Amino acid sequence: MSDSVPLDAAAHTLASLLSGAGGGDPMSLVLRFFPFVILLELPLQALIMLGVLRYRLLGSPVQVVQPCAPTVSCIITCYSEGEDVQKTIQSLTEQQYGGHIEMLAMVDGAQQNVATLQALKRLESYVAAFPRRSLIVVPKVQRGGRVSSLNQGLAIARGEIVMALDGDTSFDNDMVRNATSRFADPDVAAVSGNLRVRNARKTLTTRLQALEYMLSIHLSRTGLAEFNVINNVSGAFGCFRRELLRRIGGWDSGTAEDLDLTLRLKMYFARHPNMRIAFAPDAVGHTDSPETFWGFLMQRLRWDGDLYYLYIRKYRRTLRPGLMGWSNFLAVLWTGFVLQLVLPFMVLLSMVWMMFTVPAGQLIGLTVFVYLFYLLLTAVMFAQYWWQLSERRAYDLQFLWVLPLFPAFAFVTRIWCAVATLTEMFTRQHLDSSMAPWWVLRKTKF
């Protein structure tokens, strides 16, 4: 009989919350728990969804005013991809694009990556058979890391537009055309490409990440781009004007080079108020994601820890409206510092506090209520994504069944973000990253 008491209390709490009964103890609980959701998360989601609606109704603010087919240099960072790198080269070679595409395959640590180097060499005659396509394989004997490969590629690139691409990412055959068309607008400094999970149907973990990419990249960046507050140009798929890249010194040493470069570009926005970072939802790349949940956590340990490294260690004195402009300063403060660094600790501390102060029945009821709230929010976001943005509707519906699992996945990801922040705070894990040798990373002053 005693076991049913918490369940009865949970049912009563959940019923009270769902019915909207005010003034009672259950409602006071939710009002303690929800302020940071209402004040921090919901306004951002509303802004994103409003931006997507604007994109569909009015079209993108980046208007293509003339045919644009400049020479494009694709800097492809290669490290231990093996035969998979051929998918990347083939998908770039077969692009429906009238301009010249120069593929610079940078093989980092070529002596240790013989399989990748040989796989690229076997494609040289294949690429040569296509007009206006060229493949240059650059074996870097000593490993210097991703940033080293990108900067060496930038030094020899001849294209007006430079694309920074991962060696394990393949592309739709209209990607180059759709991405470069944005540069017809002279105010566009960079274009973030759209990414999908290539191995999405491998495991439950990859399916959840595929859904996450749909919402956090395709939906979110489409909405944020309408207000010129793109949060990041993906390292696996970013496009830039070559001369601008060279003027600001290329990529900086260290980890999280994609967000690092995005922040440095934004520091020109106050001086150039018309400058834009665009998002091209119709320029689609496909990348592999970790297939095990442990592999996913290890990837996010690095990604999320790098946020603290950049926002606190490296740029705490330079992230200001005088450089970035007020809109991007507030966006970085909101989406980066508050939601990524502060909110995970608020959620964690609230959860621990309630575990010790709230009766078990009420806690269960509140937990179910919060889960249902996030499930509804996720369902609304997915519905808007599927109806207004998806270019593969039948395919995307295959992930509908994992939607009920997504709130739990997002909760674990958020708590893990706090773990990653603490790890970086006390161990400086960015100095021991697989993205570059330790002796390269330790030469940075941060």
N, C-alpha and C positions, 0 to 999 in steps of 0.2 A: 504493500500500500504506500509506503514511504517513497518508493521509486516513482510513483505516479505524480507525486506532489510537484516536483520541478517541471514535469511535462505539462501538468495542468496550468501552472503559473506561466510557462512559456506560451501555451496556447492563448491564455488570457491576455498576456502582454502583446502578442502578435495581433490578436483581434482588435485590441485597443488602438494599436498603432495604425493598422490598416483602415479602421473606421474613422480615424482622425479625431478621436476623443481627446479633448484638451483638458488640461488642469490636473490630470491624474499623474501618478508616479511614473508609469511607462512613458508618457509624453515628455516628462521632464528629463528622462534618460536620453531620449533621442535628441532633445534640444541641446544636451551637453555634448553628444557625439557628433552632431551634424554641422555645427557652425563652420568648420573648416571645409566641409564638403560644399555647403551652400555658398560660402564666400569665395572659395578658391577654385574648386573643380567645376561646378556647374556653369559659372560665367565663361570659363574657357571653352567648355563644350558647346555652349550656346553661341559663342563667337565663331567657332569652327563651323557649326551647322548653318549659321547665318551666312558665312562666307561661301560655303558650298552652294547654298540656295542662290546667292548673288551670281556665282559663277555660271550656274545653269540658266538663270533668267537673263542676265545681261552679257554674258561672255567674259572672258578673261580681260583684266585691265591691261595686259601686255598684248597689244594688237600687232598682228603680222601685216606690215604695210607693203611688202614687196617680196618676190621670190628670193630665197636666201640659200645659196649653195656654196659656202666658203670651203676652203681646204680644212679638213678636220684631222687633228693628230690625237690618236687614242693611245694614251700611256697606260699599258697593261702591266700591273705589278704581279709578278709570278713568283711563287714560292711553294714548292712541293705539291702542285696541282696534278702533275703527271699527265695522263691522257686527257683529263677533263679540260685542260687548257685549249684543246683543239675545238671544243664547242664554242668557246669565246671567239676565237679567230674566225671560225666558219660563219658565225652569226654576224660578225662585222663585215666580212668579205661579201656576204650576200645581201647587204643592205640595198634598199630601193632608194638610192641617193645619187644624184647626178654629179656631185662634186667629188674631189679626190679624198680618199680616206687613207691616212698614213697610220699603220699600226706599229707601235713601238713596244715590243715585248721585252720587258726588263726582268731578266732572270737573276734574282738575288741569290748569292751563294751558289753559283753555277756548278762548282765542283761537287757540292753535296746534292744538287738537284739535276743530275744527269738525265733522269727520265723526263722531266719537264722540258729541258733544253732540247733533247732529241725529238720529243713530240712536236715542238715548234719548228725545228729544222725540217721535219718531214712535210710541213705545210707550205714551205716557201714556193715550190713549183705550183701548188694549187692556187695560191693567192696571185702569183704572177700571171696566171691565165685570165684574170679578170681585169678589164680596163679600169683605170683610175683607182687602183688598189695597190698598196705596197705593204710589205711586212719586213720590218727590220728587227732582228733578234739581237738583243744586247746582253751577252753573258757577263754578269758582274761576278768576278771570281771571288772576291771577298764580300761576305755578307755585310750589308750596311743598314738593312731595315727598309720598311716601306717608304719612309720619307726620303731616304737616299735614292731609292729607285725613281720616285716621282720627280725629284729635282734634276736627276740626271736625264730623265726623259724630257723634261721641260727645256733643258739646255740644248737639246738637239732637235726639238719639235719645230716643224716648219709651218704648221697649220695656223690659221687665224683663230680657230677654236680648238681648245685643248680639253679632252675628256680624260678624267682620272677613273680608271676601271679596274676591278679585281679580276684576276685570272680565273676565278671559278664562277664568273657571272656571264650568262649569255643574254641575247637581246632579241626582241621582236624585230623583224626586218624593215620596219619603218621608223625605228628609234632615232637614228641619226637625223633623218629628215625632220621629224617632229621636234627634236631637241634644238637643232640649230635654227629652226624657224623663229624661235623666241629672240634670237640675237639680231633679227631685223630691226628690233627696237634698240636704238643706241643707248638707252638708259639701263638696259639689262646687263649686269656685270657677270652674273652666274645663273646657271639653271640646275635645279635639282631634279634628277630623273626619278621615275617611279619604280619601285622594287616589289617584286613578288618572290615568294618562297618556291624554289624550283623543286625541291624534294618534299613538297607539302604533304603528300599522301603516304609518306614512309611510316611515320609513327604518330601517336597522339600528340607528342611534344611538337613535332613539326606542323601538325594541323593547327594547334593553338597559336604557334608563331605565324602561320599563314594568315589567320584571322587578325592577329595583332598588326601585321603589316598592312592589311586592308584598312584598318581603322586608324593606326598611328602614322602611316605614311600617305596612303592614297587619299583617305578622307581628310585627315588633319592638315596635311600640307596644302591640299587644294583650298581649304578654308582659310588657312593662315596667309597664303599667298595673295588672297584678295585684299588684304590689309598690309601687304609687304612686310610681314613679320615672320617669314620662314625661320624655323628654329635651327635647321641644320641642312647642309648640302652633303648627302651621303658619300662616304668615302668609297663605297663600291660603285658609285655611279654619279659623278659630278661633272659639270661642264662649265668652262670658264673662257674668258677672253685671254689669249696668250700674253698680250702686251701688259694687261693689267696684272696678271700673275707675276710676270717678271719685274714689274715696277714695285710690287710689294715684297719681293724677295722669295717668291715661291712658297713652298710648304716649310713650316718650322719644325725643328727636331723635337722629338718627344712622341708621346702617344696621343690618341684622339686627334690626329692631324686634320680630320674633316671638320669637326666642330671648331678647332683652333683657327683654321682658315676662314670659316664662316664668321667667327667673331671678329677677326681682323678686317674682313671685308666690310662688316657693319660699322666699323670705326671710321669709315669714310662717309657714312650716310648723312651726318650733320652738315658736312661741307658740301655734299652733293645731294640735295634733298630729293631729286628725281631718280636717283640710283635705285635699282631694284635687284632682288634675287627672286627669280621666277621658279615656278614648279611646273613641270610638263607631265601631266597625268597620262598623256597619250604616248610618252616615250618610256617604254616598259623594259626593264631588265629582270632577269631571273637568277637568284642567287641561292646557294645551299645554306641551310641553317642547321644547328646542332640537332642530332637525331635522338639524343638521350636527355633526360631532364637534368642530369648532373652536368653534362656538357653545356646545356643552356645556362645553368647557374654560373659555371665558370666563365662563360663568355660575358654574362652580364656583370659579374664581379669586376671585370676589367672595364667594361663600358661605363657602368655607373660610378665606379671609383674615379674614372677619368674626369667626371663632372666636377668633383671636389677639387681635383688637381688643377683644372682650368679656371673655374669660377673663383676659388679661394686662393690657391697658391700663385697662379700665374697672372690672372687678370683682375684681381680685386681692386687695384688702383686705377684701372683704365676702363672699366665698364661704367660709363657715365653718360648722361644725356648730351653733354657738350661734344662728344665724339659720335655717338650712335644716333642722336635724335631721340626725342621723348618716346615715340611709339615703340621703337626697337629696344630702348633701354628698359621700358616697363615690361615688354614682352619677355626679354631675357630674365629680368628679375622675377617675373611671374612664372613662366614655364620652366625656367632653368633652376634658379636658386630656390624659390619657394616650393614649387611642386616636386622637384627632384631631390633637393637636399634637406628641406625642412619638414615637408608634409610626411614623409615616411617615418620620421621620429615622432611626430604628433600622433600618427595612427598607432605606432608601436606602444607609446606611453599610455594612450587612451585605452588600448586593449589590456595592458597589464593592470592599469588602475581599476578597470571594470571587473577583471577577474578576481580581485581581492575585495571589492566593495559592493558589488551588485549580486543579489541572490541568484543562484544557478538558473532558476526558471526564467527570471526576467532577462538574464544574459542570453539564454538560448533564444528567447523570443526576439530580442533586439538583434541578435546575429542573423536570424532568418529574415527579419525585416530589412536589414542592411543589404543582405544578399539579394533579395527580391528587388530592391531599389536599383542596385547596380546591374542586375539582369535586365530590368526594364530599360535602363539607360543604354546598355550595350545593344539591346534589340532595336531600339530607335535609331542608334547610330548605324547599325548594320543595314537597317531598312533604307535609310537615306543613301548610304554608300551603294547598295545593290541597285536601287531604283535610279539614282541620278549620276553615278560615276562608273559603275562596273562595266568593263568592256568584254567580260566573260561571265555573263549572268548564270548560265547553266552550270559552269564549272564552280562558281562561287557558292551556289546553293548546296554543293556537296559538303560544305563546312558548317551548314546550319545546325547540325546535330551536336557540334561541340560548343555552341553558343551558351548552353546552361553551365558549362564548366569554366567559361571565360572569367566570370567574376572572381572565382577562387584562384585561378591562374594569375590574374592581375593583382590580387591581394598578396600572394606569395612574392610576386615580382617587386611589389612596393616595399614589403618588409625586407627583402633581399637588398634593395637599394640602400637601406639604412646600414646593413651589414657591409656592403661595398664601401660606403662612405667612411665608416669606422676603420675598415681595413686600410684604406688609403690614408686616412688621417694619422694612424699610428705606425704604419709600416712602409708608406710611400711605395705602394705596389707598382706604380707606373714606371719605377726604375728597374723593374724585373718583369718586363712584358715580353711576350713571344713575338711582338711586332717588330722588334729590333734587338740586336745583341746588347748585353748589359753595358759593355764599354762605350757604346754609342749613346745610350740613354743617360748614363751617368755624367756625360759631358754637358748636359743641359744644366742651366743654373737654377732650375726649379725642382 
